Amino acid sequence: MHIFIQRRYSPKVGASGLTAQLLSTVEALKPLGITADVEAFDGRDLSPYALAHIYCLPDTGAALRGLWHARRARKAVVVTPIYWNLDRFEREGRALVREWAPEIADPANVDAETRALVEESNALQAQIEKTTLRLVYRSADLLLPQSEMEGAQLVRDFGVSPDAIRVVHNGVDPTYANGSAERFVQKYGVRDFVLCVGRIDPRKNQFSLLRALAQDQLPIVLIGGTTSPEYLAACKKIAGPNTLFLSGFDASQIADAGAAGRVHALVTWGETVGLAALEAGIAGCNLVMTTESSAREYLGEYAWHCDPGDRRAMRDAVLAAYDAPRARARELILQNYTWARAAQESCAAYAELSASRVNAYDPAADIETLVELHARLLPLQNKYIERLWQDKTASAAYAQRLANGRVMRVLRRLEGLRRAF
């Protein structure tokens, strides 16, 4: 079987997680007789392919374009959602950031009218995002979440039929078990530390982790880049003298860090599973996992679980994991979460699709909603940009971050709709 897999436009964005999952699964499919062309959406002729697999979320605009291109070509479509409900983050996580680091949530010198425009714009964009996701998820023939918990959220949040759910578990490259603790110690001079691998930003919640452990004198190593320099600066401001901030690590260096560390803490406000945590687990770290993830389903009693909004619970979990013998979850992960298993589960789903499943979902109502929401949003964005230019001295950094980022995302979605129809 030869299939087309649509990836994100830039494979380097989020490459530590999403791209690693995709490329590892593709390699593991080859022994099962399945080959794949993996590219960003390019409008190619899909006639040589048995099906299309959309693997580019959370880029909803590109996903929508790819899905409707496949539909016009009369190809079955499977979607890997990579979805976790972030309502708690929007409701509680951002409030914590506002409390502890107000300069991130509420930049200075932004007047009330501009702030109101931003808030109204954000609310509309959230509606657009959810409507677009519903359109993508319900138009697909099959969805391949990484856990039963993720699948249940898709059913609850988007009205997806349970019959369209096929779980494909995450896998881990076993070479992460071969890291060298001594190599890491020789270079950085620290071992038996609390490790946290991942992009440093408010959703990943490293600020709360540092707050929770502020009085314990434990060495902490954070590895990851950032899309929020203000958040990174706030983390560095409160970090203790035993905290290292590192970035630019490749897989072998991360394996070395896992071998030298004692605990890996994943305390995010939303994670499907947490590939970085599984990698650290086979490297030998004990695992502290957020309850806003599928970690209980994957790891059960082999990890310590904590609420991302509860600093005391976070601290208790880290200290308990730190005091326990290392490598508690290593064998469980190595035996159960392999790319071979992920490939077998994917292969079974593809075989079902080849039997010409019929998707009866009518997208008309969701398309109408999207057009209406975009029609309401664009005048707001235009007004907002004009206002920022009028006051560019006070709001230059804010303008660049919001106008360039958010407006471009809206324009990409509109372009996706235009090309789809």
C-alpha positions in Angstrom: 0.0 0.0 0.0 1.3 3.5 -0.9 -0.2 6.4 1.0 0.2 10.2 1.2 0.9 11.8 4.6 0.5 15.5 4.9 2.9 17.0 7.4 3.2 20.6 8.7 4.7 23.2 6.4 7.8 23.4 8.6 9.0 20.1 9.9 11.4 21.9 12.3 8.5 23.5 14.2 7.8 21.3 17.1 10.2 18.7 15.7 11.0 17.2 19.1 7.5 15.7 19.3 5.2 15.8 16.3 7.8 15.3 13.6 9.6 12.6 15.6 6.3 10.7 15.9 5.5 11.0 12.2 8.9 10.0 10.9 9.4 7.1 13.3 6.0 5.7 12.4 6.7 6.0 8.7 9.9 3.9 9.1 8.1 1.3 11.2 5.4 0.9 8.5 7.9 -0.2 5.8 8.3 -3.8 7.0 4.5 -4.1 7.0 4.4 -3.3 3.3 3.2 0.3 3.6 5.2 3.1 2.0 4.5 6.8 2.3 5.3 10.1 0.6 5.5 12.7 3.4 5.1 16.3 2.3 3.4 19.6 3.3 0.2 20.3 1.3 1.1 21.0 -2.3 -2.1 20.2 -4.2 -0.5 17.1 -5.8 -2.3 14.5 -7.8 -3.5 11.9 -5.3 -4.5 9.2 -7.8 -1.3 7.1 -7.0 -2.2 6.8 -3.3 -4.5 4.4 -1.5 -5.5 7.1 1.0 -4.5 10.5 2.6 -3.3 10.8 6.2 -3.5 14.3 7.6 -0.7 14.7 10.1 -0.3 18.4 10.2 -2.4 19.5 13.1 -2.5 21.9 14.9 -2.1 23.8 11.6 -5.8 23.8 11.1 -5.8 25.8 7.8 -3.4 23.4 6.1 -5.3 20.4 7.5 -8.6 21.7 6.0 -7.0 22.3 2.6 -5.5 18.8 2.6 -8.7 17.2 3.7 -10.9 18.8 1.0 -8.2 18.2 -1.6 -8.4 14.5 -0.7 -12.2 14.6 -0.8 -12.2 16.0 -4.3 -9.9 13.2 -5.3 -12.3 10.7 -3.8 -9.7 9.4 -1.4 -10.3 8.1 2.1 -8.9 10.4 4.8 -7.4 9.5 8.2 -6.5 12.3 10.7 -4.0 12.2 13.6 -5.6 14.8 15.9 -2.9 15.4 18.6 -5.7 17.0 20.7 -6.1 17.9 24.3 -8.8 20.2 25.7 -7.1 23.4 26.9 -10.1 25.0 28.6 -8.4 24.7 32.0 -5.3 26.5 30.7 -7.4 29.3 29.3 -9.3 29.6 32.5 -6.7 28.9 35.2 -3.3 28.7 33.7 -3.4 32.2 32.2 -4.7 33.5 35.5 -1.7 32.1 37.3 0.7 33.7 34.8 -1.1 37.0 35.3 -0.7 36.6 39.1 3.0 35.6 39.1 4.3 37.3 36.0 1.9 40.2 35.1 4.3 41.6 32.5 3.6 38.5 30.3 -0.2 38.5 30.5 -0.7 42.3 30.7 2.0 44.2 28.8 2.5 47.8 30.1 1.3 50.8 28.1 -1.5 49.1 26.3 -4.7 51.1 26.7 -8.1 49.8 27.6 -9.5 50.1 24.1 -6.7 48.2 22.5 -7.0 45.5 25.2 -10.7 45.2 24.6 -10.0 44.7 20.9 -7.5 42.0 21.7 -9.9 40.2 24.0 -12.7 40.3 21.5 -10.4 39.1 18.8 -9.1 36.3 20.9 -12.6 35.1 21.7 -13.5 35.0 18.0 -10.3 33.2 17.1 -11.1 30.5 19.8 -14.5 30.0 18.2 -12.9 29.8 14.7 -10.3 27.3 16.0 -12.9 25.0 17.5 -15.2 25.2 14.5 -12.3 24.4 12.1 -11.2 21.5 14.2 -14.8 20.1 14.3 -14.9 20.4 10.5 -11.7 18.5 10.1 -12.4 15.8 12.7 -15.9 15.1 11.6 -15.0 15.1 7.9 -12.4 12.4 8.4 -13.1 8.8 7.8 -11.1 7.7 10.8 -9.3 9.5 13.7 -6.2 8.1 15.2 -5.8 9.6 18.8 -2.9 8.4 20.9 -5.1 7.2 23.8 -8.6 6.3 24.8 -8.7 9.5 26.9 -7.9 11.6 23.9 -10.5 9.8 21.9 -13.1 10.4 24.6 -12.3 14.2 24.4 -12.8 14.2 20.6 -16.2 12.6 21.1 -17.2 15.0 23.9 -15.8 18.2 22.4 -16.6 17.8 18.7 -19.4 15.3 18.4 -17.2 12.8 16.7 -18.7 9.3 16.4 -17.0 6.8 18.6 -17.0 4.4 15.6 -14.5 6.7 13.9 -11.9 6.3 16.7 -8.9 4.0 16.4 -6.2 4.4 19.0 -2.6 4.4 17.8 -0.3 4.5 20.8 2.8 6.6 20.9 6.1 4.9 20.6 9.6 5.6 21.9 13.0 5.2 20.2 14.8 2.6 22.4 18.2 4.3 21.9 17.2 6.8 24.5 18.0 4.1 27.0 21.7 4.3 25.9 22.6 7.8 27.1 25.8 8.5 29.0 25.3 10.1 32.4 29.0 10.7 32.7 29.2 12.6 29.4 26.5 15.0 30.7 28.1 15.4 34.1 31.5 16.1 32.6 30.1 18.9 30.5 27.6 20.5 32.9 28.7 19.4 36.4 25.4 18.2 37.7 23.6 14.9 38.2 20.5 13.6 40.1 18.6 16.6 39.0 14.9 17.3 38.2 14.8 17.4 34.4 12.1 19.1 32.2 12.4 18.8 28.5 10.1 20.8 26.3 9.4 24.2 24.8 9.4 26.9 27.5 6.1 28.6 27.5 3.0 29.3 29.7 1.2 26.1 28.6 4.2 23.9 29.4 4.1 25.5 32.9 7.8 25.5 33.8 7.2 28.7 35.9 4.9 26.8 38.2 7.4 24.0 38.5 10.1 26.4 39.5 7.8 28.1 42.0 6.8 24.7 43.5 10.4 23.7 44.1 11.7 27.1 45.1 12.5 26.1 48.8 14.0 22.6 48.2 17.4 23.4 46.8 17.1 20.6 44.2 19.2 20.9 41.0 16.9 21.6 38.1 17.7 21.3 34.4 15.3 22.8 31.8 16.0 21.9 28.2 14.1 23.6 25.4 13.7 26.6 23.2 11.0 29.2 23.6 8.4 31.1 21.5 7.8 33.4 24.5 11.0 35.3 25.5 9.1 37.1 28.2 8.1 33.8 29.8 11.6 32.5 29.7 12.9 35.7 31.3 10.3 35.3 34.0 11.4 31.7 34.7 15.0 32.8 34.9 14.1 35.6 37.3 12.7 33.2 39.9 15.0 30.3 39.2 17.4 29.3 42.0 21.2 29.1 41.7 21.0 25.3 41.0 18.9 25.8 37.8 20.3 25.3 34.3 18.5 26.5 31.2 19.8 24.7 28.1 18.6 24.5 24.5 19.6 23.2 21.1 20.0 19.6 22.2 19.8 16.7 19.8 18.4 13.2 20.7 21.7 11.8 22.0 22.3 14.8 24.3 18.7 14.5 25.6 19.4 10.8 26.3 22.5 11.8 28.2 20.5 14.3 30.3 17.9 11.6 31.0 20.6 9.2 32.1 22.1 11.8 34.5 18.8 13.1 35.8 16.7 11.6 38.6 13.2 12.8 37.8 11.6 14.1 34.7 8.7 16.5 35.4 6.0 17.1 32.8 3.5 19.5 34.4 1.9 21.0 31.4 -1.7 22.3 31.1 -2.4 19.9 28.2 -0.5 17.0 26.6 -1.7 14.1 24.6 0.9 11.8 26.1 4.3 13.5 26.4 6.9 11.9 24.2 9.7 13.7 26.0 8.6 12.2 29.3 8.5 8.7 27.8 12.0 9.2 26.4 13.2 10.3 29.8 11.5 7.3 31.4 13.5 4.8 29.3 16.7 6.8 30.0 16.2 6.1 33.7 14.3 9.1 35.1 11.3 8.6 37.4 8.3 10.4 35.9 6.1 13.1 37.3 3.2 13.5 35.0 0.4 16.1 34.6 -3.1 14.9 35.2 -4.0 17.0 32.1 -2.8 14.2 29.8 -3.2 10.5 29.0 -0.4 9.6 31.5 -2.5 7.6 33.8 -3.7 5.5 30.9 -0.1 4.9 29.7 1.8 4.6 33.0 -0.6 4.1 35.8 1.2 3.5 39.1 4.6 3.6 37.4 4.5 7.4 37.5 3.7 10.1 40.0 0.7 12.2 38.9 -0.1 15.9 39.8 -2.5 18.6 39.0 -0.7 21.4 37.0 -2.6 24.1 39.0 -1.6 22.7 42.4 1.9 23.7 43.4 1.8 21.6 46.6 0.8 18.5 44.8 3.4 19.2 42.2 6.1 19.5 44.9 5.0 16.4 46.7 5.0 14.3 43.5 8.5 15.5 42.5 9.9 14.8 46.0 8.3 11.4 46.2 9.7 10.5 42.7 13.1 11.9 43.7 13.3 9.7 46.8 12.3 6.5 45.0 14.6 4.1 43.2 15.3 5.3 39.6 13.9 3.8 36.4 10.5 2.8 37.7 8.8 3.0 34.4 11.6 2.0 32.0 10.6 -1.6 31.3 6.9 -0.8 31.1 7.6 1.8 28.4 10.1 -0.4 26.5 7.7 -3.3 26.4 4.5 -1.5 25.5 5.2 1.7 23.7 7.2 0.9 20.6 7.1 2.3 17.0 6.4 -1.2 15.8 3.2 -1.3 17.8 2.2 2.2 16.5 2.8 1.0 13.0 0.7 -2.1 13.5 -2.2 -0.1 14.9 -1.9 2.4 12.0 -1.8 -0.4 9.5 -5.0 -1.9 10.9 -6.7 1.5 10.5 -5.5 1.8 6.9 -6.8 -1.6 6.0 -10.3 -0.5 7.2 -10.2 2.6 5.1 -9.4 0.6 2.0 -12.8 -1.0 2.3 -14.4 2.4 1.3 -16.0 3.7 4.5 -18.8 6.2 4.0 -18.7 9.4 6.0 -22.2 10.9 6.1 -21.2 14.2 7.8 -22.6 17.3 6.1 -20.1 20.2 6.6 -22.4 23.0 5.4 -23.4 24.3 8.8 -19.8 24.4 10.1 -18.6 26.1 6.9 -21.3 28.8 7.2 -20.2 29.4 10.8 -16.6 29.7 9.8 -17.4 32.3 7.1 -19.5 34.3 9.6 -16.8 34.3 12.3 -14.0 35.3 9.9 -16.3 38.1 8.6 -16.6 39.4 12.2 -12.9 38.9 13.0 -11.2 40.7 10.1 -12.6 44.2 10.8 -11.5 43.8 14.4 -8.0 42.9 13.3 -7.8 45.8 10.9 -8.9 48.2 13.6 -6.5 46.7 16.0 -3.5 47.1 13.6 -4.4 50.7 12.8 -4.6 51.5 16.5 -1.2 49.9 17.2 0.4 51.8 14.4 -1.0 55.0 15.9 0.6 54.2 19.2 3.6 52.2 17.9 6.1 53.6 20.4 4.2 52.2 23.5 3.1 49.0 21.9 5.7 48.0 19.3 6.6 44.6 20.8 3.0 43.8 21.6 2.0 44.7 18.0 4.7 42.5 16.5 3.8 39.5 18.6 0.0 39.7 18.2 -0.5 41.4 14.8 2.1 39.4 12.9 1.4 36.1 14.6 -2.4 36.1 15.1 -3.4 38.0 12.0 -1.2 35.7 9.8 -2.9 32.6 11.4 -6.3 34.1 10.5 -5.2 34.8 6.9 -3.8 31.3 6.5 -7.2 29.9 7.6 -9.0 32.1 5.2 -6.6 31.0 2.4 -7.3 27.4 3.4 -11.1 27.9 3.1 -10.7 29.7 -0.3 -8.6 26.9 -1.8 -10.7 24.1 -0.3 -13.9 25.4 -1.9 
